[in-house]
Amino acid sequence: MNIPFNKPYLTGKETEYMVQAVQNGQLSGNGEFTKKCQTFFQERYGFRKCLLTTSGTDALEMCAMLCGLQPGDEVIVPSYTFVSTALAFLREGAKVVFADSMQRNPNLDAETIESLVTPRTRVIVPVHYAGVACDMDAIMAVAKKHNLLVVEDAAQAINSYYTSNVRHQTLSLGGIGHLAAFSFHETKNVTAGGEGGLLVVNDGQFLRRAEILWEKGTNRAEFFRGAVNKYGWVDMGSSFLPAEINAAFLWAQLENLDTIQQKRIALWKCYYEHLSQMQNVSFSLPDLPDYATNNAHLFYITFPTLDERTAFIQFLKEHNISCVFHYLSLHASPFYRDKHDGRVLPECDRYADTLVRLPMYYELTFDDIDRICDTIRMFYANR
């Protein structure tokens, strides 16, 4: 039997709530289920304002628009991330300055960020890879010192936290920077039916404009609240608001978030226990800093070389187990390499060549993990 890399989980309530959305007669969005989802995130995680979007990419594009960038402004982005992180800011005319990853995990190296700051720098975009927090105390300190905005790419980081030594409290990822973006793509811990996202606004200066961008550049949201007696076109914007049936699908998932997280974390721990006990292997296990929690978004291992990773993926494929590598270095991509400043980013390139994601989804069983790990033992026995 084949073990897929990913399989979206259905709680059983998705169809029922989608039918309710149709019966409510407000399919275009911002109805009952949209409001429920947004309130859920604000109340559970302490986010100041939340707006559902059609994707995590759209949430990032809203963040970039809210930053008020001008042509030539610079934005510091990790090179080891999905292309949407960079594209959102390039669309606003900014220059992307790529940062290297840490040696201990794929997150951007906070200790190197200040060396990348110039008089043109406006924004830092930490990406919480695998739902594991970047060193946000260090990042926020640089931002404060140089009067920069921080946009958290929390696409993978739902229900994950950071322990701040500066603020002496544990903070929800997505609630630390000025703005943040989440993704509800089908590969994430919860999904809005394939695609979906969330814009988080933590800084009050962006509250009004965020709603206007979300409402296609109009002040319609203020009109419906009775704050203005008519509405019109007042700013830029786009069709960022998702359909109500997507919000209904997401609500069914959010109702079961704790159950989903408990199972995923148990699977993650099962992987770690099995793999950490293996002898005569060359891969490295995920690193979890003391300041970060684990939301079990994915389980990855890294190999010493590209050739060994390629052989590993092929061996598991031959045994009907699907595993994949992840990002390629954006600074070396065909689109951007001529625009990059020429710096070598060795850690980012190392992860691009050596990291493998193992199957991780709610319906994965512990017997499946036993089989995967037995196959990994076979891989090394054959070598």
C-alpha positions as a Markdown table, in Angstrom:
| # | Residue | x | y | z |
|---|---|---|---|---|
| 1 | Met | 0.0 | 0.0 | 0.0 |
| 2 | Asn | 1.3 | 3.5 | -0.9 |
| 3 | Ile | 2.0 | 6.0 | 1.8 |
| 4 | Pro | 1.4 | 9.5 | 0.3 |
| 5 | Phe | 3.4 | 12.5 | 1.4 |
| 6 | Asn | 0.3 | 14.4 | 2.4 |
| 7 | Lys | -3.5 | 13.8 | 2.7 |
| 8 | Pro | -5.9 | 16.6 | 3.7 |
| 9 | Tyr | -8.0 | 15.7 | 6.8 |
| 10 | Leu | -11.8 | 16.0 | 6.9 |
| 11 | Thr | -13.4 | 16.3 | 10.3 |
| 12 | Gly | -16.8 | 15.4 | 9.0 |
| 13 | Lys | -18.5 | 18.8 | 9.5 |
| 14 | Glu | -17.1 | 20.5 | 6.4 |
| 15 | Thr | -19.9 | 19.6 | 4.0 |
| 16 | Glu | -22.6 | 20.4 | 6.6 |
| 17 | Tyr | -21.2 | 23.9 | 7.2 |
| 18 | Met | -20.7 | 24.6 | 3.5 |
| 19 | Val | -24.4 | 23.8 | 3.0 |
| 20 | Gln | -25.3 | 26.2 | 5.8 |
| 21 | Ala | -23.2 | 28.8 | 4.1 |
| 22 | Val | -25.2 | 28.3 | 0.9 |
| 23 | Gln | -28.5 | 28.5 | 2.8 |
| 24 | Asn | -27.4 | 31.7 | 4.6 |
| 25 | Gly | -27.3 | 33.3 | 1.2 |
| 26 | Gln | -24.0 | 35.2 | 1.5 |
| 27 | Leu | -21.6 | 33.1 | -0.6 |
| 28 | Ser | -19.3 | 36.0 | -1.6 |
| 29 | Gly | -17.7 | 36.1 | 1.8 |
| 30 | Asn | -17.6 | 38.1 | 5.1 |
| 31 | Gly | -20.6 | 36.2 | 6.4 |
| 32 | Glu | -21.2 | 34.1 | 9.5 |
| 33 | Phe | -18.3 | 31.7 | 9.0 |
| 34 | Thr | -15.8 | 34.3 | 8.0 |
| 35 | Lys | -16.5 | 36.2 | 11.2 |
| 36 | Lys | -16.3 | 33.0 | 13.3 |
| 37 | Cys | -12.9 | 32.2 | 12.0 |
| 38 | Gln | -11.5 | 35.7 | 12.4 |
| 39 | Thr | -12.9 | 35.9 | 16.0 |
| 40 | Phe | -11.3 | 32.5 | 16.7 |
| 41 | Phe | -7.8 | 33.7 | 15.9 |
| 42 | Gln | -8.3 | 37.0 | 17.7 |
| 43 | Glu | -9.6 | 35.4 | 20.9 |
| 44 | Arg | -7.4 | 32.3 | 21.0 |
| 45 | Tyr | -4.0 | 33.9 | 20.1 |
| 46 | Gly | -4.5 | 37.6 | 21.1 |
| 47 | Phe | -4.1 | 38.9 | 17.6 |
| 48 | Arg | -5.4 | 42.5 | 17.3 |
| 49 | Lys | -7.2 | 42.1 | 13.9 |
| 50 | Cys | -7.6 | 39.2 | 11.6 |
| 51 | Leu | -8.9 | 39.1 | 8.0 |
| 52 | Leu | -9.4 | 35.9 | 6.1 |
| 53 | Thr | -7.8 | 35.8 | 2.6 |
| 54 | Thr | -8.0 | 33.6 | -0.4 |
| 55 | Ser | -4.5 | 32.3 | 0.2 |
| 56 | Gly | -1.4 | 32.8 | 2.3 |
| 57 | Thr | 0.1 | 34.5 | -0.8 |
| 58 | Asp | -2.7 | 37.0 | -0.8 |
| 59 | Ala | -2.1 | 37.6 | 3.0 |
| 60 | Leu | 1.5 | 38.3 | 2.3 |
| 61 | Glu | 0.6 | 40.7 | -0.6 |
| 62 | Met | -1.6 | 42.6 | 1.7 |
| 63 | Cys | 1.2 | 42.8 | 4.2 |
| 64 | Ala | 3.5 | 44.2 | 1.5 |
| 65 | Met | 0.9 | 46.8 | 0.4 |
| 66 | Leu | 0.4 | 47.9 | 4.0 |
| 67 | Cys | 4.2 | 48.5 | 4.4 |
| 68 | Gly | 3.9 | 51.5 | 2.0 |
| 69 | Leu | 7.1 | 50.6 | 0.1 |
| 70 | Gln | 8.6 | 52.8 | -2.5 |
| 71 | Pro | 10.7 | 51.7 | -5.5 |
| 72 | Gly | 14.3 | 51.0 | -4.3 |
| 73 | Asp | 13.2 | 50.2 | -0.7 |
| 74 | Glu | 14.9 | 47.0 | 0.6 |
| 75 | Val | 13.2 | 44.1 | 2.3 |
| 76 | Ile | 15.2 | 41.3 | 4.1 |
| 77 | Val | 13.9 | 37.9 | 3.3 |
| 78 | Pro | 15.3 | 34.4 | 3.9 |
| 79 | Ser | 16.4 | 32.7 | 0.7 |
| 80 | Tyr | 15.2 | 29.3 | 2.0 |
| 81 | Thr | 11.4 | 29.9 | 1.7 |
| 82 | Phe | 8.6 | 29.6 | -0.7 |
| 83 | Val | 8.6 | 32.1 | -3.6 |
| 84 | Ser | 5.5 | 33.9 | -2.3 |
| 85 | Thr | 7.5 | 35.4 | 0.6 |
| 86 | Ala | 9.6 | 37.3 | -1.9 |
| 87 | Leu | 7.1 | 37.9 | -4.6 |
| 88 | Ala | 4.8 | 39.9 | -2.4 |
| 89 | Phe | 7.4 | 42.6 | -1.9 |
| 90 | Leu | 8.8 | 42.5 | -5.4 |
| 91 | Arg | 5.3 | 43.4 | -6.6 |
| 92 | Glu | 5.5 | 46.6 | -4.6 |
| 93 | Gly | 8.7 | 47.6 | -6.3 |
| 94 | Ala | 11.0 | 46.6 | -3.4 |
| 95 | Lys | 14.5 | 45.1 | -3.7 |
| 96 | Val | 14.7 | 41.8 | -1.9 |
| 97 | Val | 17.9 | 41.2 | 0.1 |
| 98 | Phe | 18.2 | 37.5 | 0.9 |
| 99 | Ala | 19.4 | 36.3 | 4.3 |
| 100 | Asp | 21.1 | 33.0 | 5.0 |
| 101 | Ser | 19.7 | 30.2 | 7.2 |
| 102 | Met | 20.9 | 29.2 | 10.6 |
| 103 | Gln | 23.3 | 26.2 | 10.9 |
| 104 | Arg | 21.0 | 24.5 | 13.4 |
| 105 | Asn | 17.8 | 24.8 | 11.5 |
| 106 | Pro | 16.4 | 26.3 | 8.3 |
| 107 | Asn | 15.2 | 29.6 | 9.9 |
| 108 | Leu | 16.9 | 32.8 | 8.9 |
| 109 | Asp | 20.0 | 33.6 | 10.9 |
| 110 | Ala | 19.0 | 36.5 | 13.2 |
| 111 | Glu | 22.6 | 37.2 | 14.1 |
| 112 | Thr | 23.4 | 38.2 | 10.5 |
| 113 | Ile | 20.4 | 40.4 | 9.9 |
| 114 | Glu | 21.9 | 43.7 | 11.1 |
| 115 | Ser | 24.8 | 43.4 | 8.7 |
| 116 | Leu | 22.2 | 43.5 | 5.8 |
| 117 | Val | 20.5 | 46.7 | 7.0 |
| 118 | Thr | 21.2 | 49.8 | 4.9 |
| 119 | Pro | 19.6 | 53.2 | 4.8 |
| 120 | Arg | 17.1 | 51.8 | 2.3 |
| 121 | Thr | 15.9 | 48.9 | 4.4 |
| 122 | Arg | 12.3 | 49.0 | 5.4 |
| 123 | Val | 11.1 | 45.5 | 6.4 |
| 124 | Ile | 12.4 | 42.2 | 7.9 |
| 125 | Val | 10.4 | 39.1 | 7.0 |
| 126 | Pro | 11.1 | 36.2 | 9.3 |
| 127 | Val | 9.7 | 32.8 | 8.1 |
| 128 | His | 8.9 | 30.3 | 10.8 |
| 129 | Tyr | 10.0 | 27.2 | 9.0 |
| 130 | Ala | 8.2 | 24.0 | 10.0 |
| 131 | Gly | 6.2 | 26.1 | 12.6 |
| 132 | Val | 9.4 | 26.6 | 14.6 |
| 133 | Ala | 10.0 | 30.1 | 15.8 |
| 134 | Cys | 12.7 | 32.3 | 14.5 |
| 135 | Asp | 14.7 | 34.2 | 17.2 |
| 136 | Met | 12.1 | 37.0 | 17.4 |
| 137 | Asp | 13.8 | 38.9 | 20.3 |
| 138 | Ala | 16.9 | 39.4 | 18.2 |
| 139 | Ile | 14.8 | 40.3 | 15.1 |
| 140 | Met | 12.6 | 42.8 | 16.9 |
| 141 | Ala | 15.6 | 44.4 | 18.5 |
| 142 | Val | 17.2 | 45.1 | 15.1 |
| 143 | Ala | 13.9 | 46.3 | 13.8 |
| 144 | Lys | 13.4 | 48.7 | 16.8 |
| 145 | Lys | 17.0 | 50.0 | 16.5 |
| 146 | His | 16.6 | 50.8 | 12.8 |
| 147 | Asn | 12.9 | 51.7 | 12.8 |
| 148 | Leu | 11.9 | 48.8 | 10.6 |
| 149 | Leu | 8.7 | 46.9 | 10.1 |
| 150 | Val | 8.5 | 43.2 | 10.8 |
| 151 | Val | 6.2 | 40.9 | 8.8 |
| 152 | Glu | 6.0 | 37.4 | 10.1 |
| 153 | Asp | 5.5 | 34.7 | 7.4 |
| 154 | Ala | 3.7 | 32.3 | 9.7 |
| 155 | Ala | 2.3 | 30.2 | 6.8 |
| 156 | Gln | 3.3 | 27.0 | 8.6 |
| 157 | Ala | 3.1 | 28.2 | 12.2 |
| 158 | Ile | -0.5 | 27.9 | 13.4 |
| 159 | Asn | -0.7 | 27.1 | 17.1 |
| 160 | Ser | 3.1 | 27.6 | 17.6 |
| 161 | Tyr | 4.7 | 29.9 | 20.2 |
| 162 | Tyr | 7.9 | 31.8 | 21.1 |
| 163 | Thr | 9.2 | 32.3 | 24.6 |
| 164 | Ser | 10.5 | 35.9 | 24.8 |
| 165 | Asn | 13.3 | 36.6 | 27.3 |
| 166 | Val | 12.8 | 40.3 | 26.7 |
| 167 | Arg | 9.0 | 40.4 | 27.3 |
| 168 | His | 9.1 | 37.5 | 29.8 |
| 169 | Gln | 6.2 | 35.7 | 28.3 |
| 170 | Thr | 5.2 | 33.1 | 25.7 |
| 171 | Leu | 3.8 | 34.7 | 22.5 |
| 172 | Ser | 1.9 | 33.3 | 19.7 |
| 173 | Leu | 3.7 | 33.2 | 16.4 |
| 174 | Gly | 2.0 | 35.8 | 14.1 |
| 175 | Gly | 1.4 | 38.0 | 17.1 |
| 176 | Ile | 4.9 | 39.5 | 17.5 |
| 177 | Gly | 5.6 | 41.4 | 14.3 |
| 178 | His | 3.7 | 44.4 | 13.1 |
| 179 | Leu | 1.9 | 42.2 | 10.5 |
| 180 | Ala | 1.7 | 38.5 | 9.8 |
| 181 | Ala | 0.4 | 36.0 | 7.3 |
| 182 | Phe | -0.9 | 32.4 | 7.7 |
| 183 | Ser | -1.7 | 29.8 | 5.1 |
| 184 | Phe | -4.5 | 27.3 | 5.0 |
| 185 | His | -3.3 | 25.4 | 1.9 |
| 186 | Glu | -4.2 | 21.7 | 1.8 |
| 187 | Thr | -0.7 | 20.8 | 3.0 |
| 188 | Lys | -1.1 | 22.8 | 6.3 |
| 189 | Asn | -2.3 | 21.6 | 9.6 |
| 190 | Val | -5.7 | 23.0 | 8.9 |
| 191 | Thr | -7.1 | 23.9 | 5.4 |
| 192 | Ala | -9.9 | 26.1 | 4.0 |
| 193 | Gly | -10.7 | 23.5 | 1.4 |
| 194 | Gly | -7.5 | 23.6 | -0.6 |
| 195 | Glu | -6.5 | 27.2 | -0.4 |
| 196 | Gly | -6.9 | 30.0 | 2.2 |
| 197 | Gly | -5.0 | 32.4 | 4.3 |
| 198 | Leu | -5.2 | 35.0 | 7.1 |
| 199 | Leu | -3.8 | 38.5 | 7.5 |
| 200 | Val | -3.0 | 39.4 | 11.1 |
| 201 | Val | -2.7 | 43.1 | 12.0 |
| 202 | Asn | -1.0 | 43.7 | 15.3 |
| 203 | Asp | -0.1 | 47.4 | 14.9 |
| 204 | Gly | -3.0 | 49.9 | 15.0 |
| 205 | Gln | -1.6 | 52.1 | 12.3 |
| 206 | Phe | -2.6 | 49.5 | 9.7 |
| 207 | Leu | -6.1 | 48.6 | 10.9 |
| 208 | Arg | -8.2 | 50.9 | 8.7 |
| 209 | Arg | -6.2 | 50.5 | 5.5 |
| 210 | Ala | -6.1 | 46.7 | 5.9 |
| 211 | Glu | -9.9 | 46.6 | 5.7 |
| 212 | Ile | -9.9 | 48.9 | 2.7 |
| 213 | Leu | -7.4 | 46.7 | 0.8 |
| 214 | Trp | -9.4 | 43.7 | 1.7 |
| 215 | Glu | -12.6 | 45.3 | 0.4 |
| 216 | Lys | -11.1 | 45.9 | -3.1 |
| 217 | Gly | -10.0 | 49.4 | -2.2 |
| 218 | Thr | -13.3 | 50.6 | -0.9 |
| 219 | Asn | -14.5 | 51.7 | 2.6 |
| 220 | Arg | -17.4 | 49.3 | 2.4 |
| 221 | Ala | -16.6 | 47.7 | 5.7 |
| 222 | Glu | -17.0 | 51.1 | 7.4 |
| 223 | Phe | -20.3 | 51.6 | 5.6 |
| 224 | Phe | -21.7 | 48.3 | 6.9 |
| 225 | Arg | -20.7 | 49.3 | 10.4 |
| 226 | Gly | -22.5 | 52.6 | 10.1 |
| 227 | Ala | -19.2 | 54.6 | 10.4 |
| 228 | Val | -19.8 | 56.4 | 7.0 |
| 229 | Asn | -23.1 | 57.1 | 5.2 |
| 230 | Lys | -21.8 | 55.9 | 1.8 |
| 231 | Tyr | -18.8 | 54.1 | 0.5 |
| 232 | Gly | -16.6 | 54.4 | -2.5 |
| 233 | Trp | -13.2 | 53.7 | -4.0 |
| 234 | Val | -10.6 | 55.2 | -1.7 |
| 235 | Asp | -7.4 | 53.2 | -2.1 |
| 236 | Met | -5.7 | 50.3 | -3.8 |
| 237 | Gly | -6.9 | 46.8 | -3.2 |
| 238 | Ser | -7.9 | 43.5 | -4.7 |
| 239 | Ser | -10.2 | 40.5 | -4.3 |
| 240 | Phe | -8.5 | 39.2 | -1.2 |
| 241 | Leu | -11.7 | 38.1 | 0.5 |
| 242 | Pro | -12.4 | 34.3 | 0.3 |
| 243 | Ala | -15.8 | 32.8 | -0.5 |
| 244 | Glu | -18.0 | 31.9 | 2.4 |
| 245 | Ile | -17.9 | 28.2 | 1.6 |
| 246 | Asn | -14.1 | 28.3 | 2.2 |
| 247 | Ala | -14.6 | 29.9 | 5.5 |
| 248 | Ala | -17.2 | 27.3 | 6.4 |
| 249 | Phe | -14.7 | 24.5 | 5.5 |
| 250 | Leu | -12.0 | 26.2 | 7.7 |
| 251 | Trp | -14.4 | 26.6 | 10.6 |
| 252 | Ala | -15.0 | 22.8 | 10.7 |
| 253 | Gln | -11.2 | 22.4 | 10.9 |
| 254 | Leu | -10.7 | 25.1 | 13.6 |
| 255 | Glu | -13.3 | 23.5 | 15.8 |
| 256 | Asn | -11.1 | 20.4 | 15.8 |
| 257 | Leu | -7.8 | 22.1 | 16.0 |
| 258 | Asp | -6.8 | 20.7 | 19.4 |
| 259 | Thr | -7.6 | 17.1 | 18.3 |
| 260 | Ile | -5.7 | 17.6 | 15.0 |
| 261 | Gln | -2.7 | 19.1 | 16.9 |
| 262 | Gln | -2.6 | 16.3 | 19.5 |
| 263 | Lys | -2.4 | 13.6 | 16.8 |
| 264 | Arg | 0.2 | 15.4 | 14.7 |
| 265 | Ile | 2.4 | 16.0 | 17.7 |
| 266 | Ala | 2.1 | 12.4 | 18.7 |
| 267 | Leu | 3.1 | 11.3 | 15.1 |
| 268 | Trp | 6.1 | 13.8 | 15.2 |
| 269 | Lys | 7.3 | 12.4 | 18.5 |
| 270 | Cys | 7.0 | 8.8 | 17.1 |
| 271 | Tyr | 9.2 | 9.7 | 14.2 |
| 272 | Tyr | 11.7 | 11.3 | 16.4 |
| 273 | Glu | 11.9 | 8.4 | 18.9 |
| 274 | His | 12.3 | 5.8 | 16.1 |
| 275 | Leu | 14.9 | 7.8 | 14.1 |
| 276 | Ser | 17.0 | 9.0 | 17.1 |
| 277 | Gln | 17.6 | 5.3 | 18.1 |
| 278 | Met | 18.9 | 4.3 | 14.7 |
| 279 | Gln | 22.6 | 3.4 | 14.5 |
| 280 | Asn | 25.1 | 3.9 | 11.7 |
| 281 | Val | 23.0 | 6.5 | 9.9 |
| 282 | Ser | 24.1 | 9.8 | 8.4 |
| 283 | Phe | 21.0 | 12.0 | 8.5 |
| 284 | Ser | 20.4 | 14.7 | 11.1 |
| 285 | Leu | 17.2 | 15.2 | 13.0 |
| 286 | Pro | 15.2 | 18.5 | 13.4 |
| 287 | Asp | 16.5 | 21.0 | 15.8 |
| 288 | Leu | 14.1 | 22.7 | 18.2 |
| 289 | Pro | 15.5 | 25.8 | 20.1 |
| 290 | Asp | 14.6 | 26.3 | 23.7 |
| 291 | Tyr | 12.6 | 29.4 | 22.8 |
| 292 | Ala | 10.3 | 27.5 | 20.3 |
| 293 | Thr | 7.4 | 25.1 | 20.5 |
| 294 | Asn | 6.6 | 22.4 | 17.9 |
| 295 | Asn | 3.3 | 22.4 | 16.1 |
| 296 | Ala | 4.2 | 19.3 | 14.1 |
| 297 | His | 3.6 | 20.9 | 10.7 |
| 298 | Leu | 6.3 | 18.8 | 9.1 |
| 299 | Phe | 9.0 | 16.3 | 10.0 |
| 300 | Tyr | 12.3 | 16.8 | 8.1 |
| 301 | Ile | 15.7 | 15.2 | 8.1 |
| 302 | Thr | 18.9 | 16.4 | 6.4 |
| 303 | Phe | 21.6 | 14.4 | 4.7 |
| 304 | Pro | 25.3 | 15.1 | 4.2 |
| 305 | Thr | 25.1 | 15.3 | 0.4 |
| 306 | Leu | 22.7 | 15.8 | -2.5 |
| 307 | Asp | 23.5 | 12.4 | -3.9 |
| 308 | Glu | 22.6 | 10.6 | -0.7 |
| 309 | Arg | 19.3 | 12.5 | -0.5 |
| 310 | Thr | 18.5 | 11.7 | -4.1 |
| 311 | Ala | 19.2 | 8.0 | -3.4 |
| 312 | Phe | 17.1 | 8.1 | -0.2 |
| 313 | Ile | 14.0 | 9.6 | -2.0 |
| 314 | Gln | 14.3 | 7.1 | -4.8 |
| 315 | Phe | 14.6 | 4.1 | -2.4 |
| 316 | Leu | 11.5 | 5.1 | -0.5 |
| 317 | Lys | 9.6 | 5.7 | -3.7 |
| 318 | Glu | 10.5 | 2.2 | -4.8 |
| 319 | His | 8.9 | 1.0 | -1.5 |
| 320 | Asn | 5.7 | 3.0 | -2.2 |
| 321 | Ile | 6.6 | 5.8 | 0.3 |
| 322 | Ser | 6.4 | 9.4 | -0.9 |
| 323 | Cys | 8.8 | 11.9 | 0.5 |
| 324 | Val | 10.0 | 15.1 | -1.0 |
| 325 | Phe | 12.7 | 17.7 | -0.8 |
| 326 | His | 11.5 | 21.3 | -0.1 |
| 327 | Tyr | 12.6 | 24.7 | -1.2 |
| 328 | Leu | 15.3 | 25.7 | -3.6 |
| 329 | Ser | 17.5 | 28.7 | -2.9 |
| 330 | Leu | 15.6 | 31.8 | -4.1 |
| 331 | His | 18.8 | 33.8 | -4.5 |
| 332 | Ala | 20.1 | 31.3 | -7.0 |
| 333 | Ser | 16.8 | 30.9 | -8.9 |
| 334 | Pro | 16.7 | 31.6 | -12.7 |
| 335 | Phe | 14.4 | 34.6 | -12.0 |
| 336 | Tyr | 16.5 | 36.3 | -9.3 |
| 337 | Arg | 20.1 | 35.2 | -9.6 |
| 338 | Asp | 21.0 | 38.1 | -11.8 |
| 339 | Lys | 19.4 | 40.5 | -9.3 |
| 340 | His | 21.1 | 39.0 | -6.3 |
| 341 | Asp | 24.1 | 40.9 | -4.8 |
| 342 | Gly | 26.5 | 38.0 | -5.2 |
| 343 | Arg | 26.8 | 36.9 | -1.6 |
| 344 | Val | 27.2 | 33.2 | -0.9 |
| 345 | Leu | 24.5 | 31.8 | 1.4 |
| 346 | Pro | 25.9 | 28.4 | 2.3 |
| 347 | Glu | 23.4 | 27.2 | 4.9 |
| 348 | Cys | 20.5 | 28.0 | 2.7 |
| 349 | Asp | 22.1 | 26.1 | -0.2 |
| 350 | Arg | 22.9 | 23.2 | 2.1 |
| 351 | Tyr | 19.2 | 22.8 | 3.1 |
| 352 | Ala | 18.1 | 23.1 | -0.5 |
| 353 | Asp | 20.4 | 20.2 | -1.4 |
| 354 | Thr | 20.0 | 17.9 | 1.7 |
| 355 | Leu | 16.6 | 18.4 | 3.4 |
| 356 | Val | 13.9 | 15.8 | 3.0 |
| 357 | Arg | 10.3 | 16.0 | 4.3 |
| 358 | Leu | 8.8 | 12.7 | 5.5 |
| 359 | Pro | 5.0 | 11.9 | 5.2 |
| 360 | Met | 3.0 | 13.9 | 7.8 |
| 361 | Tyr | -0.8 | 14.1 | 7.9 |
| 362 | Tyr | -3.5 | 13.4 | 10.4 |
| 363 | Glu | -4.6 | 10.0 | 9.1 |
| 364 | Leu | -1.0 | 8.7 | 9.0 |
| 365 | Thr | -0.8 | 5.8 | 11.5 |
| 366 | Phe | 1.8 | 4.7 | 13.9 |
| 367 | Asp | 2.1 | 1.5 | 11.9 |
| 368 | Asp | 2.8 | 3.6 | 8.9 |
| 369 | Ile | 5.6 | 5.3 | 10.7 |
| 370 | Asp | 7.0 | 1.9 | 11.8 |
| 371 | Arg | 7.0 | 0.9 | 8.1 |
| 372 | Ile | 8.7 | 4.1 | 7.0 |
| 373 | Cys | 11.4 | 3.8 | 9.6 |
| 374 | Asp | 11.9 | 0.1 | 8.8 |
| 375 | Thr | 12.4 | 1.1 | 5.2 |
| 376 | Ile | 14.9 | 3.8 | 6.2 |
| 377 | Arg | 16.8 | 1.0 | 8.1 |
| 378 | Met | 16.8 | -1.0 | 4.9 |
| 379 | Phe | 18.2 | 1.9 | 3.0 |
| 380 | Tyr | 21.2 | 2.0 | 5.2 |
| 381 | Ala | 21.6 | -1.7 | 5.4 |
| 382 | Asn | 21.7 | -1.9 | 1.6 |
| 383 | Arg | 24.4 | 0.9 | 1.4 |
